[in-house]
Amino acid sequence: MISLNLVLAGLRLGLKNRQVGEKWVFDDCFYLCKGLLKRKEKRK
C-alpha cells in the first residue's frame, strides 16, 4: 500500500508542478514526509 500511495503522490506532484508551481510540490512533499514519519512511529 505504501508504494501505491507514493505513486499517487508522485502523479499529483507532477500535475501540480505543471499547473501551479513549486509551492504545491513543497507542500505535498512536506505532508508526505510527515505521513511516513507517523507510520514509522506507530510501528515502534
RAUR-V901396 format. One record per backbone hydrogen bond with DSSP energy under -0.5 kcal/mol. CO is the residue of the C=O (numbers start at 1). NH is the residue of the N-H. E is the energy in kcal/mol with one decimal. If there is no record, write none. Layout:
((CO NH E) (CO NH E))
//
This chain:
((1 5 -2.4) (2 6 -2.3) (3 7 -2.2) (4 8 -2.6) (5 9 -2.6) (6 10 -2.4) (7 11 -2.2) (8 12 -2.3) (9 13 -2.6) (10 14 -2.3) (11 15 -2.3) (12 16 -2.7) (13 17 -2.5) (14 18 -1.5) (15 19 -2.1) (16 20 -3.0) (16 21 -1.6) (21 24 -0.6) (21 25 -0.9) (22 26 -2.4) (23 27 -2.4) (24 28 -2.7) (25 29 -2.5) (26 30 -2.4) (27 31 -2.4) (28 32 -2.6) (29 33 -2.7) (30 34 -2.1) (31 35 -2.3) (32 36 -2.2) (33 37 -2.3) (34 38 -2.2) (35 39 -1.9) (36 40 -2.0) (37 41 -2.0) (38 42 -1.9) (39 43 -1.5) (40 44 -1.0))
//
